[in-house]
Amino acid sequence: MSDPIHDEKILILDYGSQYTQLIARRVREAHVYSEIHPHTLSAEALRDFNPKGIILSGGHHSVYDPGAPGLNPAVLALGVPVLGICYGMHLLARHFGGEVAPSSKREYGPATLWHNEQQPNPFPRFFKSARTVGFKEDRPWPVKVWMSHGDHVTQVPNAFRVFAKSDSDMIAGIMSKDGRLLGIQFHPEVNHTEHGDQLILDFVHTLCDCQGLWTAHGVIEREIRLARQKVGRDHVILGLSGGVDSAVVAALLHRAIGPQLTCIFVDNGLLRLNEGDEVMATFAQHLGVHVIRVAAEDRFLSRLKGITDPEQKRKIIGHTFIEIFEEEAKKIEGVRWLAQGTIYPDVIESAGAKGSTATTIKSHHNVGGLPEKMGLALLEPLRELFKDEVRQVGLELGLPTRMIHRHPFPGPGLGVRILGEVRKEFADLLRQADAIYMDELYRSGHYHKTDQAFAVFLPVKSVGVMGDGRSYEYVIALRAVETKDYMTASCYPMPHDLLSRMAGRIINEVKGVNRVTYDITSKPPGTIEWE
C-alpha cells in the first residue's frame, strides 16, 4: 500500500553536531519527512532509504584531523542534491580537491552574510530581504546568520563557485557548477539565523523538488490505517498520564480502534490541582474513551515516607506505577498490545544511550520503561514525530488547546517538586500554590511567553507577620524559564507587579505558606527542575 507522506524523504547524516535535531525539525516544518542517521550509514542503507536530498550536519571535528569522519562516496553516487552545513561544507570542499584550514580565531556567534551577484542564487527565498549587490562597500540589508566554527574553506574546488561571503571576507557559501551540491559555513537551523527556515525551504522544495506532503492530517490518516492493520481485533492498553504525548496517543487510537482501547490512569496523588478529574472529563466523558482510573495516592505516599533522595524518589514512583499498571492490565481480557507515547527524540536519545549511533526507527526498542515480561507487542504511533508535531496532531484530533500547549510536567509529578520527603500535607499546599501561579500566568498573558513554569515546595519554615501576630510557615518558590531546547535556559523576566500579585494571592489563599520566592537561576549552572 502506498505511503504518500513518506514518498518524499530528506536524509540527515549526523557528524556530531549539537544542532542535528534542529535540522530535522526545520525540514519537517517545511512539510517534508526527514530522518537522522549516523554518517557511517552503509551504501546499501543509503540506497534503500531513497532520499530526495541529503543534508550533512556540522560536527566538532576538523576534516584534516587523523581519524576524522569522512564523506562516503555513496552519498554522491545517489545523484540527489546535497547540502553540507559547516563541517559538512568542509567535507564537500576537501572531497573535491579544495582546502580547509584553521581560522585565525574561532568564529562563534552572529555574522553578516552577503550574496555574490556574479553567481547564481541557490536560495532565493533566503536572500529575498537582502540586495544582492556583490562584494562592494555599499552593501545594504545583509542577512544575519549564526556561525560556530574554528575552520574555514581557504581554497574552493575547481568544480565549485562561491555564492556567499561574510563581512570578514570568509567564504560562507559554495555550490557545484551544476547546482546539486551546496555548502554553507553558517547554521540555518538555529533561530539566530535570519530566514534560516527559508533556506531549508529552498533546499527541500526547489532543489530537491519536494511538494510538502508531511502534514498532521496525513500523519493521522497513516497511523489510523496502520493501527487497524496491526491490531486487528486485539485489545490495546495505554498508560494515560495526562501529559501531551499519552493524551495524543489516546485520542489517535480511540479514533482508530474505538472500544478496543483501554486507558489506565494511575492517580498517584502527585498530580496538579483537579488534574485527575480533568483527564477523566476530557477522555472518558468528552471523547468517550474507556479509561480506568486507579486511586493510588495512599500506596505512593506510604512508599515515599521518609525518602528524601531525589533519585530514590523517582525510582519508587516509577516502580510503583509499573506495579499498578501491570495489576490492572491483567484484569483486561484479550490484551495483545501496549501503546506508548514514544516520540522521535526518545528514539534518537535511546539509541545514543546504548552506545550506538544507529537511529533507524524500525529497529528501535521499548523506551517507555515498562517491563518486557508483560509479553505485549508495542504500538507507538508517535515515534516518528517531534514534540511540536505531536502538538499539531493533537490539535487536529480536537484535543483542548490548553491541554496540548501545557508546559512539560515531570513523570514523578509533584514528587520532585516537593524538596525532601513527600507528604500529603506538602502535596496539597503545593497543588494550591501552583494552581494560583498558573491562573495568574494565564490571566496576564505570560503563560505562553514562558517555556516552563511551576511552583516548588521548600520544606523549611520562615518567620512572618500576618495580621497582628507572628507566623512560622512554609516557603514556596516560583520558577519560570525561557528555552528553545531545554538544554540551556534563562530565567524569565517576570514583571515585578505580577510577582507581587502572585505572592500575595498564594500567601492569602494557601494556609500554611507565609513566604514566596522567585528563582532567577539559569541553566547551567542550575537545572530547570529543582530535583
Order of alpha helices (4+ residues) and beta strands (2+ residues): beta-alpha-beta-alpha-beta-alpha-beta-alpha-beta-beta-beta-beta-beta-alpha-alpha-beta-alpha-beta-alpha-beta-alpha-alpha-beta-alpha-beta-alpha-alpha-alpha-beta-beta-beta-alpha-beta
